[in-house]
Amino acid sequence: MDIGYKIKQLRIQKGLTLEELASRSELTKGFLSQLERNLTSPSIATLEDIIEALGTSLAEFFKEDKKEQLVFRKKDFFVDERDNYTLHWIVPNTQKNEMEPIMIELPQGGESFQMDPHSGEEFGYVLEGSIVLVTGEDSYVVHKGETFYLMGKTGHYMKNEKKTIAKVLWVSTPPLF
């Protein structure tokens, strides 16, 4: 761990100048500057004073943040082939997130499952083909390059009435699958 860098980042996050941190921790501005540039190392007691002045604890300071995966490759996807459609979870383990993006492939005559009414929102982008979005008593044809956005207040599903495969990027919040 780069202690100097982490101290500098915390200081900047708190909106403190070196002078202000020096005053709060009863250390010199020069010492803190050298510490942030890794030209010197603090004793445990001095580090505790600095961390306290920054409003955190030793445990929190040394807690390693697990690097979050930002890019997902095809090998990361989970595919679930069902009778009338195929689901592609394109971001794994989204149940812990606030939204869930999936790709749905609907073959000719395919239908997605019926989404029961829920408190969330949904967004869809038709990547290939066209679909019919059925929501309550209404239906809408959505073509390649077009989108839909709906509240989950009404039951809804998608179907493919064309002779080609339809692919839809579908994002729901909260995760529903």
Backbone as a printed PyTorch tensor [residue, N CA C, xyz], in Angstrom:
tensor([[[  0.8460,  -1.1810,   0.0000],
         [  0.0000,   0.0000,   0.0000],
         [  0.8860,   1.2370,   0.0000]],

        [[  0.5150,   2.2090,  -0.7940],
         [  1.2210,   3.4830,  -0.8700],
         [  0.5840,   4.4260,   0.1500]],

        [[  1.1410,   4.4510,   1.3580],
         [  0.5630,   5.2130,   2.4630],
         [  0.5220,   6.7070,   2.1520]],

        [[  1.6100,   7.2420,   1.6160],
         [  1.6530,   8.6660,   1.2950],
         [  0.5690,   9.0630,   0.3110]],

        [[  0.4080,   8.2620,  -0.7360],
         [ -0.6100,   8.5400,  -1.7540],
         [ -2.0030,   8.4970,  -1.1390]],

        [[ -2.2420,   7.4940,  -0.2850],
         [ -3.5590,   7.3420,   0.3210],
         [ -3.8640,   8.5160,   1.2540]],

        [[ -2.8710,   8.9710,   2.0030],
         [ -3.0670,  10.1350,   2.8750],
         [ -3.4030,  11.3620,   2.0360]],

        [[ -2.6760,  11.5530,   0.9340],
         [ -2.9380,  12.7080,   0.0750],
         [ -4.3500,  12.6360,  -0.5090]],

        [[ -4.7660,  11.4570,  -0.9670],
         [ -6.1040,  11.2980,  -1.5390],
         [ -7.1760,  11.6070,  -0.5010]],

        [[ -7.0060,  11.1050,   0.7170],
         [ -7.9650,  11.3850,   1.7840],
         [ -8.0060,  12.8730,   2.1140]],

        [[ -6.8380,  13.4990,   2.1700],
         [ -6.7650,  14.9320,   2.4660],
         [ -7.5150,  15.7320,   1.4100]],

        [[ -7.3010,  15.3960,   0.1510],
         [ -7.9660,  16.0980,  -0.9520],
         [ -9.4720,  15.8420,  -0.9100]],

        [[ -9.8740,  14.5900,  -0.6390],
         [-11.3040,  14.2670,  -0.5310],
         [-11.9830,  15.0910,   0.5560]],

        [[-11.2640,  15.3360,   1.6370],
         [-11.8230,  16.1000,   2.7630],
         [-11.7310,  17.6120,   2.5170]],

        [[-11.0880,  18.0010,   1.4160],
         [-10.9740,  19.4190,   1.0830],
         [-10.0000,  20.1650,   1.9740]],

        [[ -8.9860,  19.4650,   2.4480],
         [ -8.0090,  20.0770,   3.3480],
         [ -6.7200,  20.4310,   2.6090]],

        [[ -6.1080,  21.5420,   2.9960],
         [ -4.7790,  21.8820,   2.4970],
         [ -3.7600,  21.1800,   3.3940]],

        [[ -2.5170,  21.1550,   2.9620],
         [ -1.4610,  20.5790,   3.8030],
         [ -1.3820,  21.3460,   5.1230]],

        [[ -1.5400,  22.6480,   5.0420],
         [ -1.4810,  23.4890,   6.2340],
         [ -2.5860,  23.1190,   7.2250]],

        [[ -3.8010,  22.9220,   6.7270],
         [ -4.9180,  22.5610,   7.6010],
         [ -4.7070,  21.1960,   8.2430]],

        [[ -4.2210,  20.2270,   7.4560],
         [ -3.9570,  18.9000,   8.0180],
         [ -2.8290,  18.9710,   9.0370]],

        [[ -1.8170,  19.7810,   8.7550],
         [ -0.7040,  19.9470,   9.6970],
         [ -1.2110,  20.5010,  11.0210]],

        [[ -2.0840,  21.4900,  10.9480],
         [ -2.6400,  22.0920,  12.1540],
         [ -3.4810,  21.0840,  12.9380]],

        [[ -4.3100,  20.3380,  12.2510],
         [ -5.1870,  19.3590,  12.9080],
         [ -4.4110,  18.2080,  13.5400]],

        [[ -3.3290,  17.7930,  12.8970],
         [ -2.5750,  16.6340,  13.3890],
         [ -1.3670,  17.0330,  14.2340]],

        [[ -1.1480,  18.3470,  14.3950],
         [ -0.0210,  18.8940,  15.1700],
         [  1.3160,  18.4210,  14.6210]],

        [[  1.4010,  18.4050,  13.2660],
         [  2.6390,  18.0560,  12.5670],
         [  3.0060,  19.2190,  11.6590]],

        [[  4.1890,  19.1720,  11.0920],
         [  4.5790,  20.2670,  10.2020],
         [  4.1000,  20.0100,   8.7830]],

        [[  3.8890,  21.0960,   8.0850],
         [  3.4830,  21.0240,   6.6860],
         [  4.5770,  20.3180,   5.8680]],

        [[  5.8360,  20.5970,   6.1730],
         [  6.9620,  19.9850,   5.4660],
         [  6.9970,  18.4730,   5.6480]],

        [[  6.7600,  18.0220,   6.8850],
         [  6.7490,  16.5850,   7.1470],
         [  5.6240,  15.9080,   6.3570]],

        [[  4.4300,  16.5060,   6.3940],
         [  3.3010,  15.9170,   5.6680],
         [  3.5580,  15.9010,   4.1650]],

        [[  4.1770,  16.9440,   3.6520],
         [  4.5050,  16.9950,   2.2240],
         [  5.4570,  15.8550,   1.8620]],

        [[  6.4840,  15.6530,   2.6880],
         [  7.4330,  14.5570,   2.4410],
         [  6.7350,  13.2030,   2.5570]],

        [[  5.8350,  13.0830,   3.5170],
         [  5.0980,  11.8390,   3.7200],
         [  4.2340,  11.5210,   2.4960]],

        [[  3.5310,  12.5240,   1.9850],
         [  2.6690,  12.3120,   0.8180],
         [  3.4770,  11.9350,  -0.4220]],

        [[  4.7330,  12.3700,  -0.4750],
         [  5.5980,  12.0360,  -1.6210],
         [  6.4610,  10.8130,  -1.3290]],

        [[  6.1860,  10.1290,  -0.2210],
         [  6.9070,   8.9190,   0.1830],
         [  8.4040,   9.1480,   0.3680]],

        [[  8.7640,  10.3300,   0.8530],
         [ 10.1680,  10.6320,   1.1470],
         [ 10.4930,  10.3350,   2.6000]],

        [[  9.4650,  10.0930,   3.3910],
         [  9.6320,   9.7110,   4.7880],
         [  8.4810,   8.7960,   5.1710]],

        [[  8.6320,   8.1220,   6.3050],
         [  7.5840,   7.2240,   6.7950],
         [  7.1850,   7.6550,   8.1930]],

        [[  5.8990,   7.5390,   8.5160],
         [  5.4530,   7.9340,   9.8490],
         [  5.5770,   6.7790,  10.8420]],

        [[  5.6890,   7.1240,  12.1070],
         [  5.5720,   6.0930,  13.1410],
         [  4.0960,   5.7170,  13.2220]],

        [[  3.7960,   4.6520,  13.9170],
         [  2.3990,   4.2300,  14.0770],
         [  1.6090,   5.3300,  14.7940]],

        [[  2.1870,   5.9060,  15.8310],
         [  1.4980,   6.9580,  16.5900],
         [  1.2220,   8.1740,  15.7010]],

        [[  2.2000,   8.5580,  14.8860],
         [  2.0250,   9.7030,  13.9860],
         [  0.9650,   9.3940,  12.9390]],

        [[  0.9940,   8.1860,  12.3970],
         [  0.0000,   7.7900,  11.4140],
         [ -1.3950,   7.8270,  12.0370]],

        [[ -1.5270,   7.3720,  13.2780],
         [ -2.8180,   7.4290,  13.9690],
         [ -3.3030,   8.8670,  14.0980]],

        [[ -2.3830,   9.7910,  14.4220],
         [ -2.7560,  11.2050,  14.5370],
         [ -3.2530,  11.7570,  13.2030]],

        [[ -2.5630,  11.4170,  12.1380],
         [ -2.9440,  11.9100,  10.8050],
         [ -4.3070,  11.3490,  10.4060]],

        [[ -4.4730,  10.0520,  10.6120],
         [ -5.7230,   9.3840,  10.2260],
         [ -6.8940,   9.9340,  11.0400]],

        [[ -6.6680,  10.1670,  12.3080],
         [ -7.7080,  10.7570,  13.1520],
         [ -8.0560,  12.1660,  12.6550]],

        [[ -7.0490,  12.9370,  12.2890],
         [ -7.2740,  14.2880,  11.7680],
         [ -8.0380,  14.2460,  10.4460]],

        [[ -7.9180,  13.1420,   9.7230],
         [ -8.6390,  12.9730,   8.4560],
         [-10.0350,  12.3790,   8.6710]],

        [[-10.3820,  12.0980,   9.9310],
         [-11.7290,  11.6350,  10.2410],
         [-11.9920,  10.1800,   9.9260]],

        [[-10.9670,   9.3450,  10.0280],
         [-11.1740,   7.9220,   9.7730],
         [-10.4210,   7.1190,  10.8280]],

        [[-10.3980,   5.8100,  10.6680],
         [ -9.7300,   4.9280,  11.6250],
         [ -8.6270,   4.1400,  10.9190]],

        [[ -7.7430,   3.5510,  11.7050],
         [ -6.6960,   2.7100,  11.1230],
         [ -7.2990,   1.5580,  10.3260]],

        [[ -8.3360,   0.9370,  10.8830],
         [ -8.9680,  -0.2010,  10.1960],
         [ -9.5140,   0.2370,   8.8410]],

        [[-10.1890,   1.3650,   8.8110],
         [-10.7610,   1.8550,   7.5540],
         [ -9.6530,   2.2660,   6.5830]],

        [[ -8.6080,   2.8950,   7.0930],
         [ -7.5010,   3.3550,   6.2550],
         [ -6.8150,   2.1860,   5.5530]],

        [[ -6.6140,   1.0860,   6.2840],
         [ -5.8920,  -0.0550,   5.7200],
         [ -6.8030,  -1.0740,   5.0330]],

        [[ -8.0940,  -0.8200,   5.0740],
         [ -9.0280,  -1.7170,   4.4000],
         [ -8.7580,  -1.6500,   2.9010]],

        [[ -8.5230,  -2.7970,   2.3140],
         [ -8.2610,  -2.8660,   0.8740],
         [ -9.5770,  -2.9230,   0.1250]],

        [[ -9.7870,  -1.9780,  -0.7560],
         [-10.9730,  -2.0090,  -1.6050],
         [-10.7340,  -3.0050,  -2.7220]],

        [[-11.6580,  -3.9650,  -2.8180],
         [-11.5770,  -4.9480,  -3.8880],
         [-11.8660,  -4.2310,  -5.2020]],

        [[-10.9780,  -4.3910,  -6.1560],
         [-11.1540,  -3.7170,  -7.4380],
         [-12.3810,  -4.2860,  -8.1450]],

        [[-13.2560,  -3.3910,  -8.5150],
         [-14.5110,  -3.7520,  -9.1560],
         [-14.2870,  -4.0320, -10.6350]],

        [[-14.8920,  -5.1000, -11.1160],
         [-14.7840,  -5.4220, -12.5450],
         [-15.6570,  -4.4620, -13.3280]],

        [[-15.0660,  -3.7820, -14.2980],
         [-15.7840,  -2.7950, -15.0890],
         [-16.0940,  -3.2750, -16.4990]],

        [[-15.2800,  -4.1570, -17.0210],
         [-15.4520,  -4.6390, -18.3930],
         [-15.7640,  -6.1300, -18.3400]],

        [[-16.7670,  -6.5340, -19.1110],
         [-17.1790,  -7.9340, -19.1330],
         [-17.0620,  -8.4540, -20.5600]],

        [[-16.4450,  -9.5930, -20.6990],
         [-16.2480, -10.2360, -22.0040],
         [-17.2790, -11.3490, -22.1750]],

        [[-17.3700, -11.8640, -23.3820],
         [-18.3390, -12.9380, -23.6410],
         [-18.1480, -14.1180, -22.6980]],

        [[-16.9110, -14.3980, -22.3240],
         [-16.6480, -15.5190, -21.4210],
         [-17.2690, -15.2940, -20.0300]],

        [[-17.5780, -14.0220, -19.6970],
         [-18.1940, -13.6980, -18.4110],
         [-19.7120, -13.8500, -18.4380]],

        [[-20.3040, -13.8980, -19.6320],
         [-21.7580, -13.9390, -19.7670],
         [-22.2920, -15.2950, -19.3190]],

        [[-23.5150, -15.2810, -18.8330],
         [-24.2130, -16.5120, -18.5050],
         [-25.3980, -16.6130, -19.4540]],

        [[-25.5370, -17.7220, -20.1430],
         [-26.6030, -17.9060, -21.1300],
         [-27.5840, -18.9470, -20.6140]],

        [[-28.8690, -18.6240, -20.7120],
         [-29.9390, -19.5180, -20.2810],
         [-30.9090, -19.6880, -21.4490]],

        [[-30.8490, -20.8530, -22.0890],
         [-31.7380, -21.1170, -23.2200],
         [-33.0340, -21.7050, -22.7040]],

        [[-34.1190, -21.0360, -23.0410],
         [-35.4420, -21.4870, -22.6200],
         [-36.2380, -21.8810, -23.8500]],

        [[-37.4790, -22.3020, -23.6810],
         [-38.2920, -22.7790, -24.8090],
         [-38.4510, -21.7520, -25.9200]],

        [[-38.8730, -20.5510, -25.5910],
         [-39.2170, -19.5560, -26.6060],
         [-38.2410, -18.3960, -26.7010]],

        [[-37.1510, -18.4220, -25.9500],
         [-36.2020, -17.3120, -25.9560],
         [-34.9180, -17.7300, -25.2530]],

        [[-33.9000, -16.8960, -25.4320],
         [-32.6210, -17.1230, -24.7610],
         [-32.2450, -15.8610, -24.0010]],

        [[-31.8390, -16.0210, -22.7550],
         [-31.3920, -14.8990, -21.9280],
         [-29.8710, -14.9010, -21.8570]],

        [[-29.2690, -13.7400, -21.9970],
         [-27.8240, -13.5640, -21.8420],
         [-27.6180, -12.5610, -20.7120]],

        [[-27.1070, -13.0350, -19.5770],
         [-26.7480, -12.1050, -18.5060],
         [-25.3990, -11.5310, -18.9120]],

        [[-25.3840, -10.2720, -19.3100],
         [-24.1690,  -9.6650, -19.8560],
         [-23.3380,  -8.9650, -18.7970]],

        [[-23.8710,  -8.8590, -17.5920],
         [-23.1190,  -8.3960, -16.4290],
         [-23.4200,  -9.4020, -15.3320]],

        [[-22.4450, -10.2420, -14.9710],
         [-22.7060, -11.2930, -13.9850],
         [-23.0550, -10.7440, -12.5980]],

        [[-23.8030, -11.5210, -11.8490],
         [-24.1250, -11.2430, -10.4400],
         [-24.7580,  -9.8830, -10.2160]],

        [[-25.6950,  -9.5010, -11.0680],
         [-26.2930,  -8.1800, -10.9300],
         [-27.3490,  -8.0980,  -9.8370]],

        [[-27.6820,  -9.2030,  -9.2150],
         [-28.6770,  -9.1680,  -8.1510],
         [-28.2520,  -8.2140,  -7.0380]],

        [[-26.9530,  -7.9860,  -6.8950],
         [-26.4550,  -7.0940,  -5.8610],
         [-26.4590,  -5.6350,  -6.3110]],

        [[-26.7240,  -5.3820,  -7.5790],
         [-26.7190,  -4.0240,  -8.1210],
         [-28.1230,  -3.4400,  -8.1480]],

        [[-28.2210,  -2.1900,  -8.5380],
         [-29.5200,  -1.5370,  -8.6160],
         [-30.2020,  -1.7490,  -9.9580]],

        [[-29.4520,  -2.1700, -10.9680],
         [-30.0670,  -2.4590, -12.2620],
         [-29.4740,  -3.7370, -12.8280]],

        [[-30.2170,  -4.3270, -13.7520],
         [-29.7950,  -5.5950, -14.3330],
         [-29.9370,  -5.5370, -15.8500]],

        [[-28.8090,  -5.4780, -16.5580],
         [-28.8920,  -5.5260, -18.0230],
         [-28.7910,  -6.9700, -18.5090]],

        [[-29.6800,  -7.3450, -19.4020],
         [-29.6120,  -8.6600, -20.0370],
         [-29.8890,  -8.4770, -21.5250]],

        [[-29.5020,  -9.4560, -22.3130],
         [-29.8680,  -9.4590, -23.7140],
         [-30.8080, -10.6450, -23.9110]],

        [[-31.9150, -10.3710, -24.5770],
         [-32.8940, -11.4160, -24.8450],
         [-32.9190, -11.6680, -26.3460]],

        [[-32.7980, -12.9270, -26.7320],
         [-32.9410, -13.3280, -28.1310],
         [-34.2800, -14.0260, -28.2900]],

        [[-35.0800, -13.5130, -29.2100],
         [-36.3790, -14.1210, -29.4900],
         [-36.3580, -14.6780, -30.9050]],

        [[-36.4800, -15.9930, -31.0710],
         [-36.5440, -16.5520, -32.4200],
         [-37.9100, -16.2240, -33.0360]],

        [[-38.0830, -16.5560, -34.2820],
         [-39.3840, -16.3710, -34.9480],
         [-40.4690, -17.0050, -34.0830]],

        [[-41.5000, -16.2390, -33.7690],
         [-42.6020, -16.7510, -32.9550],
         [-42.3040, -16.8270, -31.4660]],

        [[-41.0940, -16.4190, -31.0590],
         [-40.7350, -16.5030, -29.6420],
         [-41.3820, -15.4160, -28.8060]],

        [[-41.5900, -15.7340, -27.5400],
         [-42.1390, -14.7830, -26.5770],
         [-41.3180, -14.8360, -25.3120]],

        [[-41.0880, -13.6690, -24.7170],
         [-40.4280, -13.6520, -23.4160],
         [-41.4520, -14.0750, -22.3660]],

        [[-41.0130, -14.2610, -21.1630],
         [-41.9290, -14.5690, -20.0800],
         [-42.7380, -13.3180, -19.7510]],

        [[-43.8470, -13.4920, -19.1070],
         [-44.7010, -12.3850, -18.6700],
         [-44.1080, -11.7930, -17.4010]],

        [[-43.8100, -10.4990, -17.4390],
         [-43.3300,  -9.8050, -16.2380],
         [-44.5510,  -9.3550, -15.4660]],

        [[-44.6740,  -9.7870, -14.2420],
         [-45.7780,  -9.3500, -13.3990],
         [-45.5470,  -7.9010, -12.9810]],

        [[-46.5990,  -7.2080, -12.5820],
         [-46.4230,  -5.8370, -12.1120],
         [-45.4120,  -5.7880, -10.9640]],

        [[-44.5950,  -4.7630, -10.9820],
         [-43.5680,  -4.5870,  -9.9360],
         [-43.2950,  -3.1020,  -9.7800]],

        [[-42.4970,  -2.7510,  -8.8180],
         [-42.2550,  -1.3400,  -8.5100],
         [-41.1060,  -0.7360,  -9.3170]],

        [[-40.4660,  -1.5060, -10.1600],
         [-39.2960,  -1.0130, -10.8730],
         [-39.5910,  -0.3560, -12.2030]],

        [[-38.5060,  -0.1110, -12.9380],
         [-38.5520,   0.4850, -14.2630],
         [-37.7680,  -0.4000, -15.2110]],

        [[-38.1010,  -0.2980, -16.5090],
         [-37.4030,  -1.1030, -17.4960],
         [-37.1260,  -0.2920, -18.7510]],

        [[-35.9970,  -0.6120, -19.3510],
         [-35.5720,   0.0410, -20.5900],
         [-35.1830,  -1.0560, -21.5680]],

        [[-35.5410,  -0.8930, -22.8230],
         [-35.1450,  -1.8580, -23.8400],
         [-34.6410,  -1.1590, -25.0870]],

        [[-33.6560,  -1.7650, -25.7210],
         [-33.0900,  -1.2720, -26.9800],
         [-33.0460,  -2.4510, -27.9420]],

        [[-33.7210,  -2.3260, -29.0800],
         [-33.7640,  -3.4260, -30.0380],
         [-32.4870,  -3.3930, -30.8710]],

        [[-31.6720,  -4.4220, -30.7000],
         [-30.3890,  -4.5310, -31.3910],
         [-30.5370,  -5.1150, -32.7910]],

        [[-31.4400,  -6.0810, -32.9330],
         [-31.6800,  -6.7540, -34.2230],
         [-33.1600,  -7.0700, -34.3560]],

        [[-33.6590,  -7.0290, -35.5820],
         [-35.0410,  -7.4060, -35.8540],
         [-36.0270,  -6.3930, -35.3050]],

        [[-37.1880,  -6.8830, -34.9420],
         [-38.2070,  -6.0460, -34.3030],
         [-39.0240,  -6.9230, -33.3640]],

        [[-39.6280,  -6.2890, -32.3950],
         [-40.4330,  -7.0120, -31.4080],
         [-41.7740,  -6.3090, -31.2480]],

        [[-42.6970,  -7.0040, -30.6500],
         [-43.9440,  -6.3970, -30.2300],
         [-43.8890,  -6.3790, -28.7010]],

        [[-43.9570,  -5.1910, -28.1460],
         [-43.9880,  -5.0260, -26.6950],
         [-45.4530,  -4.9970, -26.2790]],

        [[-45.8450,  -5.9370, -25.4470],
         [-47.2300,  -6.0280, -24.9930],
         [-47.2560,  -5.6190, -23.5250]],

        [[-48.0230,  -4.5860, -23.2370],
         [-48.1370,  -4.1080, -21.8660],
         [-49.6060,  -3.8580, -21.5650]],

        [[-50.1470,  -4.6500, -20.6590],
         [-51.5780,  -4.5710, -20.3690],
         [-52.3720,  -4.9160, -21.6230]],

        [[-53.2570,  -4.0390, -22.0230],
         [-54.0880,  -4.2350, -23.2160],
         [-53.4400,  -3.6450, -24.4710]],

        [[-52.3200,  -2.9560, -24.3260],
         [-51.6800,  -2.2590, -25.4450],
         [-50.5050,  -3.0540, -25.9960]],

        [[-50.2240,  -2.8460, -27.2800],
         [-49.0380,  -3.4550, -27.8810],
         [-48.3780,  -2.4270, -28.7990]],

        [[-47.0560,  -2.5100, -28.8710],
         [-46.2600,  -1.5540, -29.6310],
         [-45.2140,  -2.3160, -30.4310]],

        [[-45.0660,  -1.9750, -31.7060],
         [-44.0010,  -2.5610, -32.5150],
         [-42.7660,  -1.6980, -32.3180]],

        [[-41.6490,  -2.3470, -31.9720],
         [-40.3900,  -1.6360, -31.7350],
         [-39.3580,  -2.2470, -32.6740]],

        [[-38.7910,  -1.4330, -33.5580],
         [-37.8540,  -1.8940, -34.5800],
         [-36.4020,  -1.7220, -34.1430]],

        [[-35.5040,  -2.3540, -34.8930],
         [-34.0660,  -2.2270, -34.6670],
         [-33.6890,  -0.7460, -34.5410]],

        [[-32.9000,  -0.4420, -33.5140],
         [-32.4570,   0.9280, -33.2990],
         [-33.4210,   1.7650, -32.4810]],

        [[-34.5760,   1.2100, -32.1420],
         [-35.5540,   1.9350, -31.3320],
         [-35.5200,   1.4170, -29.9010]],

        [[-36.0780,   2.2070, -28.9970],
         [-36.0430,   1.8690, -27.5730],
         [-37.4450,   1.9120, -26.9820]],

        [[-37.5550,   1.3360, -25.7950],
         [-38.7720,   1.4930, -25.0010],
         [-38.3730,   1.7020, -23.5480]],

        [[-39.2350,   2.3720, -22.8260],
         [-39.0120,   2.6500, -21.4050],
         [-40.3560,   2.5620, -20.7110]],

        [[-40.4460,   1.7720, -19.6670],
         [-41.7380,   1.6400, -18.9930],
         [-41.5700,   1.4270, -17.5060]],

        [[-42.6020,   1.8150, -16.8040],
         [-42.6940,   1.5330, -15.3750],
         [-43.2680,   0.1230, -15.2610]],

        [[-42.9620,  -0.5670, -14.1950],
         [-43.4160,  -1.9550, -14.0660],
         [-44.8190,  -2.1050, -13.5040]],

        [[-45.6240,  -1.0580, -13.5630],
         [-46.9600,  -1.0910, -12.9460],
         [-47.9100,  -2.0870, -13.6010]],

        [[-47.6580,  -2.4180, -14.8650],
         [-48.5490,  -3.3100, -15.6140],
         [-47.7610,  -4.5310, -16.0740]],

        [[-48.3920,  -5.6870, -16.0950],
         [-47.7450,  -6.8800, -16.6270],
         [-47.3580,  -6.6430, -18.0840]],

        [[-46.2450,  -7.2210, -18.5200],
         [-45.7860,  -6.9940, -19.8860],
         [-44.8710,  -8.1230, -20.3420]],

        [[-44.7160,  -8.2170, -21.6570],
         [-43.8040,  -9.1860, -22.2450],
         [-43.4930,  -8.7420, -23.6670]],

        [[-42.5750,  -9.4540, -24.3200],
         [-42.2010,  -9.1680, -25.7040],
         [-42.4520, -10.4110, -26.5400]],

        [[-42.7510, -10.1840, -27.8050],
         [-42.8640, -11.3170, -28.7160],
         [-42.2870, -10.9190, -30.0710]],

        [[-41.8720, -11.9380, -30.8120],
         [-41.2890, -11.7360, -32.1420],
         [-42.2330, -12.3480, -33.1710]],

        [[-42.8310, -11.4880, -33.9890],
         [-43.7550, -11.9630, -35.0210],
         [-43.0940, -12.0160, -36.3950]],

        [[-41.7970, -11.7220, -36.4760],
         [-41.0790, -11.7140, -37.7550],
         [-40.3830, -13.0510, -37.9860]],

        [[-39.8110, -13.2130, -39.1810],
         [-39.1350, -14.4630, -39.5400],
         [-37.6530, -14.4540, -39.2040]],

        [[-37.1810, -13.3780, -38.5810],
         [-35.7690, -13.2910, -38.2030],
         [-35.6650, -13.2110, -36.6790]],

        [[-34.4850, -13.4770, -36.1730],
         [-34.2440, -13.3810, -34.7310],
         [-34.3170, -11.9130, -34.3140]],

        [[-34.8780, -11.6830, -33.1510],
         [-34.8760, -10.3440, -32.5520],
         [-33.9700, -10.3930, -31.3240]],

        [[-33.1330,  -9.3670, -31.1830],
         [-32.2750,  -9.2530, -29.9990],
         [-32.5670,  -7.9220, -29.3350]],

        [[-32.7710,  -7.9790, -28.0190],
         [-33.1230,  -6.7890, -27.2600],
         [-32.2130,  -6.6770, -26.0380]],

        [[-31.6050,  -5.5240, -25.8720],
         [-30.8980,  -5.2150, -24.6310],
         [-31.9610,  -4.7090, -23.6730]],

        [[-32.1270,  -5.3940, -22.5540],
         [-33.1960,  -5.0810, -21.6150],
         [-32.5510,  -4.7790, -20.2660]],

        [[-32.8360,  -3.6020, -19.7260],
         [-32.2830,  -3.1890, -18.4340],
         [-33.4410,  -2.9580, -17.4790]],

        [[-33.3940,  -3.6320, -16.3390],
         [-34.4550,  -3.4530, -15.3480],
         [-33.8590,  -3.0060, -14.0180]],

        [[-34.6600,  -2.2600, -13.3080],
         [-34.2800,  -1.8480, -11.9670],
         [-35.5110,  -1.9760, -11.0810]],

        [[-35.4250,  -2.6230,  -9.9900],
         [-34.2990,  -3.4310,  -9.5100],
         [-34.1760,  -4.7160, -10.3310]],

        [[-33.0920,  -5.4690, -10.1290],
         [-32.9400,  -6.7320, -10.8460],
         [-34.1500,  -7.6420, -10.6240]],

        [[-34.6050,  -8.2580, -11.7150],
         [-35.8130,  -9.0800, -11.6370],
         [-35.5860, -10.5410, -11.9570]],

        [[-34.4370, -10.8930, -12.5270],
         [-34.2290, -12.2560, -13.0030],
         [-33.4560, -13.0830, -12.0040]]])
